[in-house]
Amino acid sequence: MDSTAISLCMDNALPIMVFNVRKKGNVKRAMEGKNIGTIVGMS
């Protein structure tokens, strides 16, 4: 992510999910709301 995307998330109180996109099935698991990585920015 670039600094603009991070700033937009911060300004709009949107959390960022960080996970390994190279691991097969992780994108699907992320879309299903499963806990596969780290959530940044929730307060």
C-alpha distance matrix in Angstrom:
0.0 3.7 6.7 8.2 6.2 6.9 10.2 11.1 10.8 12.8 15.3 15.9 16.2 13.9 13.1 10.0 11.3 10.2 12.5 13.6 13.3 15.9 18.5 20.7 20.8 17.8 16.2 19.6 20.1 16.9 18.2 21.5 20.3 21.2 20.2 18.4 15.7 14.8 14.3 12.7 14.1 17.3 20.3
3.7 0.0 3.8 5.5 5.5 6.5 8.8 10.3 11.1 12.6 14.5 15.9 16.7 15.1 15.0 12.4 14.4 13.6 16.1 17.2 16.9 19.4 22.1 24.3 24.5 21.5 19.8 23.2 23.7 20.4 21.5 24.9 23.6 24.7 23.5 21.9 19.1 17.8 16.9 14.7 15.4 18.9 21.4
6.7 3.8 0.0 3.8 5.5 5.1 6.0 8.6 9.9 10.4 12.0 14.2 15.1 14.3 14.5 12.7 15.4 15.0 18.1 19.8 19.9 22.5 25.0 27.3 27.3 24.1 22.4 25.6 25.8 22.3 23.4 26.6 24.8 26.1 24.7 23.5 20.4 18.4 17.1 14.3 14.1 17.7 19.7
8.2 5.5 3.8 0.0 3.8 5.4 5.0 6.2 8.7 9.8 10.4 12.3 14.1 13.3 14.5 13.2 16.2 16.6 19.7 21.4 21.0 23.9 26.4 28.3 27.9 24.9 22.7 25.6 26.1 22.5 23.0 26.3 24.7 26.5 25.6 24.7 22.0 20.1 18.3 15.7 15.0 18.2 20.2
6.2 5.5 5.5 3.8 0.0 3.8 5.4 5.2 6.3 8.7 9.9 10.8 12.1 10.5 11.5 10.0 12.9 13.6 16.5 18.5 18.0 21.1 23.4 25.1 24.4 21.4 19.1 21.9 22.4 18.8 19.2 22.5 21.0 22.8 22.1 21.3 18.8 17.2 15.3 13.2 12.9 15.9 18.3
6.9 6.5 5.1 5.4 3.8 0.0 3.8 5.5 5.2 6.2 8.6 10.0 10.4 9.3 9.6 8.3 11.5 12.1 15.6 18.0 18.2 21.4 23.4 25.4 24.8 21.4 19.6 22.5 22.3 18.6 19.6 22.5 20.5 22.0 20.7 20.1 17.2 15.0 13.0 10.3 9.7 13.1 15.3
10.2 8.8 6.0 5.0 5.4 3.8 0.0 3.8 5.4 5.0 6.0 8.5 9.7 9.9 11.3 11.1 14.7 15.7 19.3 21.8 22.0 25.2 27.1 29.1 28.3 24.9 23.0 25.7 25.5 21.8 22.4 25.2 23.1 24.9 23.7 23.5 20.6 18.1 15.7 12.6 11.0 14.0 15.5
11.1 10.3 8.6 6.2 5.2 5.5 3.8 0.0 3.8 5.4 5.1 6.1 8.4 8.1 10.5 10.8 14.4 16.1 19.5 22.1 21.7 25.2 27.0 28.5 27.3 24.2 21.8 24.1 24.3 20.5 20.5 23.4 21.5 23.8 23.1 23.2 20.8 18.6 15.9 13.5 11.8 14.1 15.9
10.8 11.1 9.9 8.7 6.3 5.2 5.4 3.8 0.0 3.8 5.5 5.3 5.8 4.7 6.7 7.4 11.1 13.2 16.7 19.7 19.7 23.3 24.7 26.2 24.8 21.5 19.4 21.6 21.3 17.5 17.8 20.4 18.2 20.4 19.5 19.8 17.5 15.3 12.3 10.1 8.4 10.5 12.8
12.8 12.6 10.4 9.8 8.7 6.2 5.0 5.4 3.8 0.0 3.8 5.5 5.1 6.2 7.8 9.2 12.9 14.9 18.6 21.7 22.3 25.8 27.0 28.9 27.6 24.1 22.4 24.6 23.9 20.1 20.7 23.0 20.4 22.3 21.0 21.5 18.8 16.0 12.9 9.9 7.2 9.6 10.8
15.3 14.5 12.0 10.4 9.9 8.6 6.0 5.1 5.5 3.8 0.0 3.8 5.7 7.8 10.6 12.4 16.1 18.3 21.9 25.0 25.2 28.7 30.1 31.8 30.3 26.9 24.9 26.9 26.4 22.6 22.7 25.0 22.6 24.9 24.0 24.7 22.3 19.6 16.3 13.6 10.7 12.3 12.9
15.9 15.9 14.2 12.3 10.8 10.0 8.5 6.1 5.3 5.5 3.8 0.0 3.8 5.5 9.0 11.4 14.9 17.7 21.1 24.3 24.2 27.9 29.0 30.3 28.4 25.2 23.0 24.5 24.2 20.4 20.1 22.2 19.9 22.6 22.1 23.2 21.2 18.8 15.3 13.4 10.6 11.3 12.4
16.2 16.7 15.1 14.1 12.1 10.4 9.7 8.4 5.8 5.1 5.7 3.8 0.0 3.8 6.5 9.6 13.0 15.9 19.3 22.8 23.2 26.9 27.7 29.1 27.1 23.8 22.0 23.5 22.5 18.9 19.0 20.7 17.9 20.3 19.4 20.8 18.7 16.1 12.4 10.6 7.5 7.6 8.7
13.9 15.1 14.3 13.3 10.5 9.3 9.9 8.1 4.7 6.2 7.8 5.5 3.8 0.0 3.8 6.6 9.7 12.9 16.1 19.5 19.7 23.4 24.1 25.4 23.5 20.2 18.3 19.8 19.0 15.3 15.4 17.4 14.8 17.2 16.6 17.7 15.9 13.7 10.2 9.1 7.2 7.6 10.1
13.1 15.0 14.5 14.5 11.5 9.6 11.3 10.5 6.7 7.8 10.6 9.0 6.5 3.8 0.0 3.8 6.6 9.7 13.0 16.6 17.3 21.0 21.4 23.0 21.1 17.6 16.3 18.0 16.7 13.0 13.9 15.7 12.8 14.6 13.4 14.4 12.3 10.0 6.4 5.7 4.9 5.5 8.9
10.0 12.4 12.7 13.2 10.0 8.3 11.1 10.8 7.4 9.2 12.4 11.4 9.6 6.6 3.8 0.0 3.8 6.4 9.8 13.2 13.9 17.5 18.2 20.1 18.7 15.1 13.8 16.1 15.1 11.4 12.9 15.2 12.6 13.9 12.6 12.5 10.1 8.2 5.6 5.1 6.4 8.3 11.9
11.3 14.4 15.4 16.2 12.9 11.5 14.7 14.4 11.1 12.9 16.1 14.9 13.0 9.7 6.6 3.8 0.0 3.8 6.5 10.1 11.1 14.6 14.9 16.7 15.3 11.6 10.9 13.2 11.7 8.2 10.5 12.6 10.2 10.8 9.3 8.8 6.6 5.7 4.5 6.3 9.0 10.1 13.8
10.2 13.6 15.0 16.6 13.6 12.1 15.7 16.1 13.2 14.9 18.3 17.7 15.9 12.9 9.7 6.4 3.8 0.0 3.8 7.2 9.0 12.1 12.7 15.2 14.6 10.8 10.9 13.8 12.5 9.6 12.6 14.7 12.7 12.4 10.4 8.6 5.5 5.2 6.3 7.5 10.9 12.7 16.2
12.5 16.1 18.1 19.7 16.5 15.6 19.3 19.5 16.7 18.6 21.9 21.1 19.3 16.1 13.0 9.8 6.5 3.8 0.0 3.8 6.1 9.0 9.0 11.6 11.3 7.6 8.6 11.6 10.3 8.3 11.7 13.6 12.3 11.2 9.5 6.5 4.5 6.7 9.0 11.0 14.5 15.8 19.3
13.6 17.2 19.8 21.4 18.5 18.0 21.8 22.1 19.7 21.7 25.0 24.3 22.8 19.5 16.6 13.2 10.1 7.2 3.8 0.0 3.8 5.4 5.9 9.1 9.9 7.0 8.6 11.8 11.1 10.2 13.4 15.3 14.8 13.3 12.1 8.5 7.5 10.1 12.7 14.5 18.1 19.6 23.1
13.3 16.9 19.9 21.0 18.0 18.2 22.0 21.7 19.7 22.3 25.2 24.2 23.2 19.7 17.3 13.9 11.1 9.0 6.1 3.8 0.0 3.8 5.5 7.5 8.4 6.1 6.3 9.9 10.5 9.6 12.0 14.4 14.7 13.9 13.7 10.4 10.2 12.8 14.7 16.4 19.6 21.1 24.8
15.9 19.4 22.5 23.9 21.1 21.4 25.2 25.2 23.3 25.8 28.7 27.9 26.9 23.4 21.0 17.5 14.6 12.1 9.0 5.4 3.8 0.0 3.8 6.2 8.7 7.7 8.9 11.9 12.6 12.7 15.0 17.1 17.7 16.4 16.2 12.6 12.7 15.5 17.9 19.6 23.0 24.6 28.2
18.5 22.1 25.0 26.4 23.4 23.4 27.1 27.0 24.7 27.0 30.1 29.0 27.7 24.1 21.4 18.2 14.9 12.7 9.0 5.9 5.5 3.8 0.0 3.8 6.3 5.8 8.4 10.6 10.6 11.6 14.2 15.5 16.2 14.3 14.1 10.6 11.5 14.9 17.6 19.9 23.4 24.5 28.0
20.7 24.3 27.3 28.3 25.1 25.4 29.1 28.5 26.2 28.9 31.8 30.3 29.1 25.4 23.0 20.1 16.7 15.2 11.6 9.1 7.5 6.2 3.8 0.0 3.8 5.7 7.8 8.8 9.7 11.6 13.4 14.4 16.0 14.3 15.1 12.0 13.9 17.4 19.7 22.3 25.6 26.3 29.9
20.8 24.5 27.3 27.9 24.4 24.8 28.3 27.3 24.8 27.6 30.3 28.4 27.1 23.5 21.1 18.7 15.3 14.6 11.3 9.9 8.4 8.7 6.3 3.8 0.0 3.8 5.6 5.4 6.2 8.7 10.1 10.7 12.7 11.3 12.8 10.4 12.9 16.4 18.2 21.1 24.2 24.5 28.1
17.8 21.5 24.1 24.9 21.4 21.4 24.9 24.2 21.5 24.1 26.9 25.2 23.8 20.2 17.6 15.1 11.6 10.8 7.6 7.0 6.1 7.7 5.8 5.7 3.8 0.0 3.8 5.4 4.9 6.0 8.5 9.7 10.6 9.2 10.0 7.2 9.2 12.7 14.5 17.3 20.4 20.9 24.5
16.2 19.8 22.4 22.7 19.1 19.6 23.0 21.8 19.4 22.4 24.9 23.0 22.0 18.3 16.3 13.8 10.9 10.9 8.6 8.6 6.3 8.9 8.4 7.8 5.6 3.8 0.0 3.8 5.4 5.1 6.2 8.6 10.0 10.0 11.4 9.4 10.9 13.6 14.5 17.1 19.8 20.3 24.1
19.6 23.2 25.6 25.6 21.9 22.5 25.7 24.1 21.6 24.6 26.9 24.5 23.5 19.8 18.0 16.1 13.2 13.8 11.6 11.8 9.9 11.9 10.6 8.8 5.4 5.4 3.8 0.0 3.8 5.4 5.1 6.2 8.8 8.9 11.5 10.4 12.8 15.7 16.4 19.3 21.7 21.7 25.3
20.1 23.7 25.8 26.1 22.4 22.3 25.5 24.3 21.3 23.9 26.4 24.2 22.5 19.0 16.7 15.1 11.7 12.5 10.3 11.1 10.5 12.6 10.6 9.7 6.2 4.9 5.4 3.8 0.0 3.8 5.4 5.0 6.5 5.4 7.9 7.2 10.2 13.2 14.1 17.4 20.0 19.6 23.1
16.9 20.4 22.3 22.5 18.8 18.6 21.8 20.5 17.5 20.1 22.6 20.4 18.9 15.3 13.0 11.4 8.2 9.6 8.3 10.2 9.6 12.7 11.6 11.6 8.7 6.0 5.1 5.4 3.8 0.0 3.8 5.4 5.2 5.6 7.2 6.7 8.5 10.8 11.1 14.1 16.6 16.4 20.0
18.2 21.5 23.4 23.0 19.2 19.6 22.4 20.5 17.8 20.7 22.7 20.1 19.0 15.4 13.9 12.9 10.5 12.6 11.7 13.4 12.0 15.0 14.2 13.4 10.1 8.5 6.2 5.1 5.4 3.8 0.0 3.8 5.3 7.5 10.2 10.4 12.1 14.1 13.6 16.4 18.2 17.7 21.3
21.5 24.9 26.6 26.3 22.5 22.5 25.2 23.4 20.4 23.0 25.0 22.2 20.7 17.4 15.7 15.2 12.6 14.7 13.6 15.3 14.4 17.1 15.5 14.4 10.7 9.7 8.6 6.2 5.0 5.4 3.8 0.0 3.8 5.6 9.2 10.3 12.9 15.0 14.7 17.9 19.7 18.6 21.9
20.3 23.6 24.8 24.7 21.0 20.5 23.1 21.5 18.2 20.4 22.6 19.9 17.9 14.8 12.8 12.6 10.2 12.7 12.3 14.8 14.7 17.7 16.2 16.0 12.7 10.6 10.0 8.8 6.5 5.2 5.3 3.8 0.0 3.8 6.5 8.7 10.7 12.1 11.4 14.8 16.4 15.1 18.3
21.2 24.7 26.1 26.5 22.8 22.0 24.9 23.8 20.4 22.3 24.9 22.6 20.3 17.2 14.6 13.9 10.8 12.4 11.2 13.3 13.9 16.4 14.3 14.3 11.3 9.2 10.0 8.9 5.4 5.6 7.5 5.6 3.8 0.0 3.8 5.9 8.8 11.0 11.4 15.1 17.4 16.2 19.3
20.2 23.5 24.7 25.6 22.1 20.7 23.7 23.1 19.5 21.0 24.0 22.1 19.4 16.6 13.4 12.6 9.3 10.4 9.5 12.1 13.7 16.2 14.1 15.1 12.8 10.0 11.4 11.5 7.9 7.2 10.2 9.2 6.5 3.8 0.0 3.8 6.0 7.9 8.9 12.7 15.3 14.2 17.3
18.4 21.9 23.5 24.7 21.3 20.1 23.5 23.2 19.8 21.5 24.7 23.2 20.8 17.7 14.4 12.5 8.8 8.6 6.5 8.5 10.4 12.6 10.6 12.0 10.4 7.2 9.4 10.4 7.2 6.7 10.4 10.3 8.7 5.9 3.8 0.0 3.8 7.2 9.4 12.9 16.1 15.9 19.2
15.7 19.1 20.4 22.0 18.8 17.2 20.6 20.8 17.5 18.8 22.3 21.2 18.7 15.9 12.3 10.1 6.6 5.5 4.5 7.5 10.2 12.7 11.5 13.9 12.9 9.2 10.9 12.8 10.2 8.5 12.1 12.9 10.7 8.8 6.0 3.8 0.0 3.8 6.8 9.8 13.3 13.7 17.0
14.8 17.8 18.4 20.1 17.2 15.0 18.1 18.6 15.3 16.0 19.6 18.8 16.1 13.7 10.0 8.2 5.7 5.2 6.7 10.1 12.8 15.5 14.9 17.4 16.4 12.7 13.6 15.7 13.2 10.8 14.1 15.0 12.1 11.0 7.9 7.2 3.8 0.0 3.8 6.3 9.9 10.6 13.7
14.3 16.9 17.1 18.3 15.3 13.0 15.7 15.9 12.3 12.9 16.3 15.3 12.4 10.2 6.4 5.6 4.5 6.3 9.0 12.7 14.7 17.9 17.6 19.7 18.2 14.5 14.5 16.4 14.1 11.1 13.6 14.7 11.4 11.4 8.9 9.4 6.8 3.8 0.0 3.8 6.7 7.1 10.5
12.7 14.7 14.3 15.7 13.2 10.3 12.6 13.5 10.1 9.9 13.6 13.4 10.6 9.1 5.7 5.1 6.3 7.5 11.0 14.5 16.4 19.6 19.9 22.3 21.1 17.3 17.1 19.3 17.4 14.1 16.4 17.9 14.8 15.1 12.7 12.9 9.8 6.3 3.8 0.0 3.8 6.0 9.0
14.1 15.4 14.1 15.0 12.9 9.7 11.0 11.8 8.4 7.2 10.7 10.6 7.5 7.2 4.9 6.4 9.0 10.9 14.5 18.1 19.6 23.0 23.4 25.6 24.2 20.4 19.8 21.7 20.0 16.6 18.2 19.7 16.4 17.4 15.3 16.1 13.3 9.9 6.7 3.8 0.0 3.8 6.2
17.3 18.9 17.7 18.2 15.9 13.1 14.0 14.1 10.5 9.6 12.3 11.3 7.6 7.6 5.5 8.3 10.1 12.7 15.8 19.6 21.1 24.6 24.5 26.3 24.5 20.9 20.3 21.7 19.6 16.4 17.7 18.6 15.1 16.2 14.2 15.9 13.7 10.6 7.1 6.0 3.8 0.0 3.8
20.3 21.4 19.7 20.2 18.3 15.3 15.5 15.9 12.8 10.8 12.9 12.4 8.7 10.1 8.9 11.9 13.8 16.2 19.3 23.1 24.8 28.2 28.0 29.9 28.1 24.5 24.1 25.3 23.1 20.0 21.3 21.9 18.3 19.3 17.3 19.2 17.0 13.7 10.5 9.0 6.2 3.8 0.0
